[in-house]
Amino acid sequence: MQKFSPFFALALLLPVLGGCVTTAATPGPEPLTERAAALRGSIAPTASVKLSPTAEDRALLAQYQALQFGTVGQPIDWEADGFKGVITPTQLYRVGSQDCRGYTHLISRGASKVRQVGTACRTGQDLWTPVA
C-alpha cells in the first residue's frame, strides 16, 4: 500500500482554497447619476467653501437621496476630499401638478461652514430641478 504524501494533498487543495482568497479594493467614487446631475447648480460656491468636483458629485448624490427618499427632518450625510455635508429635507408640497420640497444643506471644511437653503421640484422620471 502506498503512503499518501502531504505535499500531494496540499497540491490538490491549493486550487480549491485559492478561490477563497479575495483582495480588498478601495471603492472608487460613486458615479453621478443622470438624476443627481440634474441638480447641478443647486450648490452655490461661496468665498469660504468651493467644492472639489468629487465633493460636488458626492453632495449632489446625497441631495438627490434626500429629496427623493428622505424622511422629513432626517439628515443625509456625505463626505469627500475633506468636505463634509448634511442635507435635511422638508415636507413635500404640491405646486400645480409638481411635487416640490425644500432642504437645508450645511457644508463644512475645517473651520469654514456654509448653510444653504433651497427648493427643488420633481419633473417626471424622478428628476428634481432646483427652483430657489
Steps between C-alpha positions, in 0.01 A plus 500: 500500500635844406525784750308818428741794475406821688650699212266324257201587720610862516541512122140376463359754748678814376273559198193449717620730777627757250142587412440605861761774491372845413671831473360808666470780248450858602155599380506776242263792501142411427415610146278803470163389368298697246243571771758642739671692216171683436559677834830649381507871576294465817811520720626856477877548539592751768820679592557269798396167344549397137446127452741283305341312207494176704347673802239669281402165346472341845292795623267479198449126554413562865271786404313279254465229766364755748249644252383171352504267800576706813277519802398847612766639735726193465852612398693333217879523547772503236877541506774537236842666459496652849150644457202388707135570445159439649181538297169512685181481290171666592143389433390431143244747365319537171515792258257440215584150383855492641631370830745740660718482805725732693830407660780639709858416406780553750848477344824514695871470445718553803374810682308632195127433503228599256124457536295500181124475470334391178194357333469250219198367311460154351453501126407158355729196512595590858719792391526788745558851367628776730263794512636714783 
